[in-house]
Amino acid sequence: MIDKRINGDINETLVYDGVSLDDINYKSVKFLVYDKDSSVNHFLGEYRFKLSTIQSDQYQIYSVYLQNKTDCENDEDINERGKILISLMYSNETSNFHVKIKRACYLLPIDTDRKSNPYCQLCLFSFDHVSNKLNFKTDIKNQTLNPQFNQEFIYKNIQLKKLIKKTLQITVYDKDFGKKDNFIGN
């Protein structure tokens, strides 16, 4: 932390233990810079640094420009937990809300063999009635980080004015047979 300076020097060393060769090839470190006030932190910018650009056993100095917040928008910048492709449709004629889980890619490997047995759980709920959840699950896709689901789920007889007050949460889990399923992301 730098106190009351615009161009302060930060001279800190951060050590990350347990970084694998796969991590170096595919992951990035994201640096976020904030202005700390007494009551709130203000975001100033961020920089995503690909680990694959680091040369081993050498200290290197980088001068980089901070960027606006990113949300891993392109395939080169792989989100650490993966991506999911869905399609949504509301039918005025039937008052049904259609959710299709098409596929996922770049999922976080959970098991020791660097694979997962992913499935998705869908919950449609409103915050004022948390107990009023409607749930569906996709089939489990074994030993893959890029599952093809192609499954459609229909929430029936929901008026549009009620639907827009609800939240659709899609959570991806790794099915562990005989143990509790592992959270991958949502």
Secondary structure as UniProt FT lines:
FT   HELIX           21..26
FT   STRAND          28..36
FT   STRAND          41..50
FT   HELIX           51..53
FT   TURN            56..57
FT   TURN            75..76
FT   TURN            80..81
FT   STRAND          83..91
FT   TURN            92..95
FT   STRAND          96..105
FT   TURN            112..113
FT   STRAND          118..126
FT   TURN            127..128
FT   STRAND          129..137
FT   STRAND          148..155
FT   HELIX           160..163
FT   TURN            164..165
FT   STRAND          167..174
FT   TURN            177..178
FT   STRAND          182..185
//
